[in-house]
Amino acid sequence: MATISKLSNPNPVASLSSSFKPRSSSSLKCFVGFPTRPGFSSKLVSSSSLSSINTHPFRGSLVVRCSLADGNGSSVKRTTLHDLYEKEGQSPWYDNLCRPVTDLLPLIASGVRGVTSNPAIFQKAISSSNAYNDQFRELVQSGKDIESAYWELVVKDIQDACKLFEPIYDQTDGGDGYVSVEVSPRLADDTNGTIEAAKYLHEVVDRPNVYIKIPATAPCIPSIKEVIANGISVNVTLIFSLARYEAVIDAYLDGLEDSGLSDLSRVTSVASFFVSRVDTLIDKMLEMIGTPEALDLRGKAAVAQAALAYRLYQKKFSGPRWEALVKKGAKKQRLLWASTSVKNPAYPDTLYVAPLIGPDTVSYLLAE
């Protein structure tokens, strides 16, 4: 694996051209790298039709390998992740959270600018670690039911992570440094239940840089509008189509306009657009057709749709309506590229990463 945890050369292409090894594995707590698979070429799917999204010669998906030793947060030199943000305008976020949250410190030093979570991530963290046992035991012994105890464990982790990312939030004037916590998946078809859950999580976490994660189901589109109108920042997740993405943007804009706030600068949002799963579906359809022309289109639909999503983003966040909101301090709802790991082992690891590097976007780092 070509690790980039300690780079003296900030050039991403140069620094990834050889298998870089850390000087001392005993002192290094975290690695950020681009693994490659034997036999893959470096040719990437191009999105040149959308000029503002660039194709980069990175080889391999962004992957984070972390030690769970002591999370001492020792300093890490400049990495490619810093260049990704400073030169390309894309924020790398880490898609994982577990105790001790201080293990995030070397990731932050390496250039990670936010973290996300979901119930599946917490289920894995709680069930595979002893770090939660004492608090969980105390909560149960005090009379808490299992679900209430779960949420107290989650809230503590989210609060602690928010504290670690708060300097980034402050340095960017609320542009980055967010930690996402998702409402219960049981509420995916419950508009009012989602609104109340989002309000509760926002109140109980009580951190300026928390994102309340809400799925982009049809019943939750009105929830997103209402939550934004209440001044709560939102990470909208599970967006798979352009039509639903446009509905999410409109919910954000409607919410800002209905908020009645004179200063909108602290109400922000990201729209998590899922990429690779589109090809998983479309490729099966193309294989059923079976013609050479159809088979040649495999692995291309997801990036093409993502490029169209970015074009829609540019269109919706421009013009008179948006400019009126900007005068009140509104920030664009950034696109977050989710599900960027390849599901087909025949595809290059970078298929859903390199073509989607572009300004005002977020990309997940994958935990290993």
C-alpha positions as CSV (number, residue, x, y, z in Angstrom):
1,M,0.0,0.0,0.0
2,A,1.3,3.4,-0.9
3,T,0.9,5.2,2.4
4,I,0.9,9.0,2.6
5,S,1.0,9.5,6.3
6,K,4.4,11.3,6.3
7,L,5.1,13.1,3.0
8,S,7.9,15.5,2.4
9,N,6.7,16.0,-1.1
10,P,3.1,17.5,-1.2
11,N,2.7,16.6,-4.9
12,P,0.1,13.8,-5.0
13,V,1.3,12.2,-8.2
14,A,4.9,12.2,-7.2
15,S,4.2,11.0,-3.7
16,L,2.1,8.1,-4.9
17,S,4.4,7.0,-7.7
18,S,6.2,4.6,-5.4
19,S,5.4,2.4,-2.3
20,F,6.2,4.9,0.5
21,K,7.0,3.3,3.8
22,P,6.8,5.1,7.2
23,R,10.0,5.5,9.0
24,S,8.8,3.9,12.2
25,S,5.7,1.8,12.5
26,S,5.9,1.9,16.2
27,S,5.5,5.7,16.4
28,L,2.9,6.0,13.6
29,K,-0.8,5.8,14.6
30,C,-2.6,6.4,11.3
31,F,-2.0,5.8,7.6
32,V,-3.9,7.5,4.7
33,G,-3.3,5.8,1.4
34,F,-4.3,4.7,-2.1
35,P,-4.1,0.9,-2.3
36,T,-3.7,-0.6,-5.8
37,R,-4.6,-4.0,-7.2
38,P,-2.2,-6.0,-9.4
39,G,-3.0,-5.8,-13.1
40,F,-5.0,-2.5,-13.0
41,S,-4.0,0.2,-15.4
42,S,-4.0,3.9,-14.3
43,K,-6.5,4.8,-17.0
44,L,-9.5,6.5,-15.3
45,V,-13.0,7.3,-16.5
46,S,-13.0,10.9,-17.6
47,S,-15.7,13.4,-16.8
48,S,-14.2,16.0,-19.2
49,S,-17.7,16.9,-20.4
50,L,-18.1,18.7,-17.0
51,S,-15.1,21.0,-17.0
52,S,-15.2,21.8,-13.3
53,I,-14.8,18.2,-12.2
54,N,-11.3,16.9,-12.9
55,T,-9.8,13.6,-13.6
56,H,-6.7,12.9,-11.5
57,P,-4.1,10.2,-11.8
58,F,-4.6,8.8,-8.3
59,R,-4.3,5.1,-8.1
60,G,-6.6,3.5,-5.6
61,S,-9.5,4.4,-3.4
62,L,-8.8,6.7,-0.4
63,V,-8.4,4.4,2.5
64,V,-7.6,5.0,6.2
65,R,-5.8,2.5,8.3
66,C,-5.8,3.3,12.0
67,S,-4.1,2.0,15.0
68,L,-6.3,1.8,18.2
69,A,-3.2,2.0,20.4
70,D,-3.3,5.3,22.4
71,G,-4.5,8.0,20.0
72,N,-1.8,10.4,21.2
73,G,-2.4,12.8,18.3
74,S,1.3,13.1,17.4
75,S,1.9,15.6,14.6
76,V,1.8,14.4,11.0
77,K,3.4,16.2,8.1
78,R,1.6,17.6,5.1
79,T,-0.2,15.0,3.1
80,T,-2.1,14.7,-0.2
81,L,-5.3,15.2,1.7
82,H,-4.2,18.8,2.5
83,D,-3.6,19.3,-1.3
84,L,-7.0,17.8,-2.0
85,Y,-8.6,20.6,0.0
86,E,-6.3,23.5,-0.6
87,K,-5.7,23.0,-4.4
88,E,-8.9,21.2,-5.5
89,G,-11.5,22.5,-3.0
90,Q,-12.6,19.0,-2.0
91,S,-12.9,18.1,1.7
92,P,-11.9,14.6,2.8
93,W,-14.2,13.2,5.5
94,Y,-13.8,10.0,7.5
95,D,-16.7,7.6,7.4
96,N,-16.3,5.9,10.8
97,L,-16.4,6.7,14.5
98,C,-15.6,4.6,17.5
99,R,-14.0,5.0,21.0
100,P,-11.5,6.3,21.8
101,V,-12.4,9.3,19.6
102,T,-8.9,10.6,20.2
103,D,-7.8,8.2,17.5
104,L,-9.2,10.8,15.2
105,L,-6.4,13.2,16.1
106,P,-3.8,11.8,13.7
107,L,-6.4,11.7,11.0
108,I,-7.2,15.4,11.5
109,A,-3.5,16.2,11.4
110,S,-3.3,14.2,8.1
111,G,-5.9,16.4,6.5
112,V,-9.3,14.8,7.4
113,R,-11.8,17.7,7.8
114,G,-15.0,16.0,9.1
115,V,-16.5,12.7,10.2
116,T,-19.7,10.9,9.6
117,S,-21.5,8.1,11.4
118,N,-24.6,5.9,11.0
119,P,-26.4,3.3,13.1
120,A,-24.4,0.5,11.4
121,I,-21.1,2.1,12.3
122,F,-22.2,2.5,15.9
123,Q,-23.5,-1.1,16.0
124,K,-20.1,-2.4,14.9
125,A,-18.2,0.0,17.3
126,I,-20.2,-0.9,20.4
127,S,-20.3,-4.7,19.7
128,S,-16.6,-5.0,18.9
129,S,-15.1,-2.9,21.6
130,N,-14.9,-3.0,25.4
131,A,-14.7,0.8,25.5
132,Y,-18.5,1.1,25.8
133,N,-19.0,-1.5,28.5
134,D,-18.7,0.6,31.6
135,Q,-21.0,3.4,30.4
136,F,-23.5,0.9,29.0
137,R,-23.6,-1.1,32.2
138,E,-24.2,2.1,34.3
139,L,-27.0,3.2,32.0
140,V,-28.8,-0.2,32.2
141,Q,-28.4,-0.4,35.9
142,S,-29.9,3.1,36.3
143,G,-33.0,1.9,34.6
144,K,-32.4,3.0,31.0
145,D,-33.9,0.8,28.3
146,I,-31.6,-0.5,25.6
147,E,-32.5,2.1,23.0
148,S,-32.2,5.0,25.4
149,A,-28.8,3.6,26.5
150,Y,-27.7,3.3,22.9
151,W,-28.5,7.0,22.2
152,E,-26.6,8.1,25.2
153,L,-23.5,6.2,24.0
154,V,-23.9,7.7,20.6
155,V,-24.4,11.3,21.8
156,K,-21.2,11.1,23.9
157,D,-19.1,10.0,21.0
158,I,-20.6,12.7,18.7
159,Q,-20.0,15.4,21.3
160,D,-16.4,14.3,21.9
161,A,-15.8,14.1,18.1
162,C,-17.4,17.6,17.6
163,K,-14.9,19.0,20.1
164,L,-12.0,17.6,18.2
165,F,-13.2,19.1,14.9
166,E,-14.2,22.4,16.3
167,P,-10.9,24.1,15.4
168,I,-11.5,23.3,11.8
169,Y,-15.1,24.6,12.1
170,D,-13.9,27.8,13.6
171,Q,-11.0,28.3,11.1
172,T,-13.4,27.9,8.1
173,D,-16.2,30.0,9.6
174,G,-18.5,27.1,9.7
175,G,-17.5,25.8,6.3
176,D,-16.0,22.5,7.5
177,G,-15.3,20.4,10.6
178,Y,-18.7,18.7,10.9
179,V,-19.6,15.5,12.7
180,S,-22.8,13.7,11.5
181,V,-25.3,11.8,13.6
182,E,-28.2,10.0,11.9
183,V,-31.8,9.8,13.1
184,S,-33.2,6.4,13.7
185,P,-33.7,4.4,10.4
186,R,-37.1,3.5,11.7
187,L,-38.3,7.0,10.9
188,A,-37.5,6.9,7.2
189,D,-41.2,7.0,6.4
190,D,-42.2,9.3,9.2
191,T,-42.1,13.0,8.4
192,N,-43.1,14.4,11.8
193,G,-41.1,11.7,13.7
194,T,-38.0,12.7,11.7
195,I,-38.5,16.4,12.5
196,E,-38.8,15.7,16.2
197,A,-35.9,13.3,16.3
198,A,-33.7,15.9,14.5
199,K,-34.7,18.6,16.9
200,Y,-33.9,16.3,19.9
201,L,-30.5,15.3,18.6
202,H,-29.6,18.9,17.8
203,E,-30.6,20.0,21.3
204,V,-29.0,17.1,23.2
205,V,-25.7,17.1,21.3
206,D,-25.6,20.9,21.6
207,R,-22.5,21.5,19.4
208,P,-22.3,24.1,16.6
209,N,-20.6,21.7,14.2
210,V,-23.0,18.7,14.4
211,Y,-24.9,17.6,11.3
212,I,-28.2,15.8,11.8
213,K,-28.3,13.1,9.2
214,I,-31.7,12.6,7.5
215,P,-32.4,10.1,4.6
216,A,-33.7,11.5,1.3
217,T,-36.9,9.4,1.3
218,A,-40.0,11.0,-0.1
219,P,-41.6,11.4,3.4
220,C,-38.4,13.0,4.7
221,I,-38.1,15.7,2.1
222,P,-40.6,17.9,4.0
223,S,-38.7,17.0,7.2
224,I,-35.5,18.4,5.7
225,K,-37.2,21.7,4.8
226,E,-38.7,22.0,8.3
227,V,-35.4,21.1,10.1
228,I,-33.5,23.6,8.0
229,A,-36.1,26.3,8.7
230,N,-35.5,25.6,12.4
231,G,-31.9,26.6,12.0
232,I,-30.5,23.0,12.2
233,S,-27.7,22.0,9.9
234,V,-28.4,18.7,7.9
235,N,-26.5,16.0,6.2
236,V,-29.0,14.6,3.7
237,T,-28.1,10.9,3.0
238,L,-29.1,8.1,0.6
239,I,-29.6,10.2,-2.6
240,F,-29.6,7.9,-5.6
241,S,-31.3,9.9,-8.4
242,L,-31.2,13.3,-10.0
243,A,-34.9,13.9,-9.4
244,R,-34.5,13.2,-5.7
245,Y,-31.4,15.3,-5.5
246,E,-33.2,18.3,-7.0
247,A,-36.0,17.8,-4.4
248,V,-33.3,17.8,-1.7
249,I,-31.8,21.1,-3.0
250,D,-35.3,22.7,-3.1
251,A,-36.0,21.5,0.4
252,Y,-32.7,23.2,1.6
253,L,-33.5,26.5,-0.3
254,D,-37.2,26.5,0.9
255,G,-36.0,25.9,4.5
256,L,-33.5,28.8,4.3
257,E,-36.2,31.1,3.0
258,D,-38.7,30.0,5.6
259,S,-36.3,30.3,8.5
260,G,-36.9,34.0,9.1
261,L,-33.2,34.3,10.1
262,S,-31.4,37.5,9.2
263,D,-28.1,35.6,9.3
264,L,-28.0,32.2,7.5
265,S,-24.3,31.6,7.8
266,R,-24.6,29.0,10.5
267,V,-27.3,26.9,8.8
268,T,-25.5,24.6,6.4
269,S,-25.9,21.3,4.7
270,V,-24.4,18.6,2.5
271,A,-26.2,16.3,0.1
272,S,-24.8,12.7,0.2
273,F,-25.1,11.4,-3.4
274,F,-24.4,7.7,-3.6
275,V,-22.3,6.7,-6.6
276,S,-21.2,3.1,-7.0
277,R,-24.5,1.4,-6.2
278,V,-25.9,3.0,-9.4
279,D,-23.5,0.9,-11.5
280,T,-24.4,-2.2,-9.5
281,L,-28.0,-1.8,-10.7
282,I,-27.4,-0.5,-14.2
283,D,-24.7,-3.0,-15.0
284,K,-27.1,-5.9,-14.4
285,M,-29.6,-4.3,-16.8
286,L,-26.8,-3.9,-19.4
287,E,-25.8,-7.5,-19.0
288,M,-29.4,-8.6,-19.5
289,I,-29.4,-6.7,-22.8
290,G,-26.1,-8.4,-23.7
291,T,-25.2,-6.5,-26.9
292,P,-21.6,-5.3,-27.3
293,E,-22.8,-1.7,-27.2
294,A,-24.6,-2.4,-23.9
295,L,-21.7,-4.3,-22.3
296,D,-19.4,-1.4,-23.3
297,L,-21.4,0.9,-21.1
298,R,-20.8,-1.0,-17.9
299,G,-19.2,1.0,-15.1
300,K,-20.0,4.3,-16.7
301,A,-23.6,5.2,-15.5
302,A,-22.6,6.2,-12.0
303,V,-19.9,8.7,-12.8
304,A,-22.1,10.1,-15.6
305,Q,-25.0,10.7,-13.3
306,A,-22.7,12.2,-10.6
307,A,-21.4,14.6,-13.2
308,L,-24.9,15.6,-14.0
309,A,-25.6,16.0,-10.3
310,Y,-22.7,18.4,-10.1
311,R,-24.0,20.4,-13.1
312,L,-27.4,20.6,-11.4
313,Y,-25.7,21.8,-8.2
314,Q,-24.0,24.6,-10.2
315,K,-27.3,25.6,-11.8
316,K,-29.4,25.6,-8.6
317,F,-26.9,27.5,-6.5
318,S,-26.7,30.5,-8.9
319,G,-29.1,33.1,-10.2
320,P,-31.4,35.6,-8.4
321,R,-33.0,33.2,-5.9
322,W,-29.7,32.0,-4.6
323,E,-28.1,35.5,-4.7
324,A,-30.9,36.8,-2.4
325,L,-30.0,34.1,0.1
326,V,-26.3,34.8,-0.2
327,K,-26.9,38.3,0.9
328,K,-28.1,36.8,4.2
329,G,-25.0,34.7,4.6
330,A,-26.3,31.5,3.1
331,K,-23.7,28.8,2.2
332,K,-24.1,26.3,-0.7
333,Q,-25.3,22.8,0.1
334,R,-22.2,20.9,-0.9
335,L,-22.3,17.6,-2.8
336,L,-20.8,14.7,-0.8
337,W,-19.8,11.7,-2.9
338,A,-20.8,8.6,-0.9
339,S,-20.5,4.9,-1.8
340,T,-17.2,5.5,-3.6
341,S,-15.7,2.1,-3.1
342,V,-16.0,-0.2,-6.2
343,K,-18.5,-3.1,-5.8
344,N,-17.2,-4.9,-8.9
345,P,-13.6,-6.2,-8.3
346,A,-13.0,-5.9,-12.1
347,Y,-13.1,-2.1,-11.9
348,P,-10.1,0.2,-10.9
349,D,-10.3,1.3,-7.3
350,T,-10.3,5.0,-8.4
351,L,-13.4,4.6,-10.6
352,Y,-15.6,6.6,-8.3
353,V,-12.9,8.8,-6.7
354,A,-10.6,10.4,-9.2
355,P,-13.2,11.7,-11.8
356,L,-15.2,13.4,-9.0
357,I,-12.5,15.6,-7.5
358,G,-13.9,19.1,-7.8
359,P,-14.5,22.3,-5.9
360,D,-17.2,22.6,-3.2
361,T,-17.4,18.8,-2.8
362,V,-16.8,16.3,0.0
363,S,-15.4,12.8,-0.4
364,Y,-15.4,9.9,2.0
365,L,-12.3,8.2,3.3
366,L,-13.0,4.5,3.9
367,A,-12.1,2.8,7.2
368,E,-10.2,-0.4,7.1
